[in-house]
Amino acid sequence: MKPKRNKKLPKKASHSAKGLFTPKAGTVPAGFTENFVDVNGVRLHYFIGGKGSPVVLLHGYAETSHMWLPILPLLAKNHTVIVPDLRGAGDSSKPAGGYDKKNMAADIHDLTSKLGFSRVSIVGHDIGLMVAYAYAAQFPQATDRVVLMDAFLPGIGNWKDVWLMRDLWHFHFYGEVPLALVKGRERIYFEHFWNDFAADPKHSIPEADRRFYAKAYAQPGGMRAGFEYFRNFERDAKDFAELSATPLSMPMLVLTGEKASGEFLIQQGRLVASHVEGVVVTHSGHWLMEEAPEQVIPKLVEFLNR
């Protein structure tokens, strides 16, 4: 089935004094279109715009494709930019299963193939970085560059030092009781992520975006799907341990928050790839795009434009 292309969305945004796009929640820049496509047993929602070599941007947990909006105008100058909601998130469908990261990467590969791209650069933050790695490891000939942004890779090195940290209880928080506890309280639950994983909660996810994301995950099946990302970590660990036996040869950029994963993800990156550039984003926690856009956005653009 060919992707369904909908109408262009209006531009409802401004530019800051530093030139960074500052969108209102739920909008995209002019020149991008909103689309849906059926791939690998799931209906994905995505935005696409720009011209040039393709770049795929994958969001993480507690966010959707909306997180990438500030960088889209800059990347679109030189790239065709594809920005999906992951399986289970945003306006993508929320099937019962398929949330292991190898399969989620297959979702994205099917999407890029249907769009006619045989080779892409892929960027992922948080859960998205796990999908980005799984994409590059399964489809190396289809991957030009890869960027991993602040979280960790299950199954690589001392990954259990993160997975079993007491403060990261949410990795093990899934099932019927957790679902019942967060129903109608999605915003309260997500405040833990947006505040506790930031270097400064007052400079983390903006209020309008918090409302937008909480509403998105409160859709039927949204919280259950999100919990499935975590439930599959043990399977992901086995998959990644096998995939890492063949180091990635394409250029890899690893961006981490000084107050979050620090050097850990960079070290993991060097265990799975041969050409790794690691950057610790100073004074930032986990939410790199929101906490340190002046450092992160120029670095992403420079790396992808090389």
Secondary structure, 3 states (H helix, E strand, C coil): CCCEEEEECCCCEEECCCCCEEECCCCCCCCEEEEEEEECCEEEEEEEEECCEEEEEECCCCCCHHHHHHHHHHHCCCEEEEEECCCCCCCCCCCCCCCCHHHHHHHHHHHHHHCCCCCEEEEEECHHHHHHHHHHHHCHHHEEEEEEECCCCCCCCCCHHHHCCHHHHHHHCCCHHHHHHHCCCHHHHHHHHHHHCCCCHHHCCCHHHHHHHHHHHCCCCHHHHHHHHHHCHHHHHHHHHHHCCCCECCCEEEEEECCCCCCHHHHHHHHHECCEEEEEECCCCCCHHHHCHHHHHHHHHHHHHC
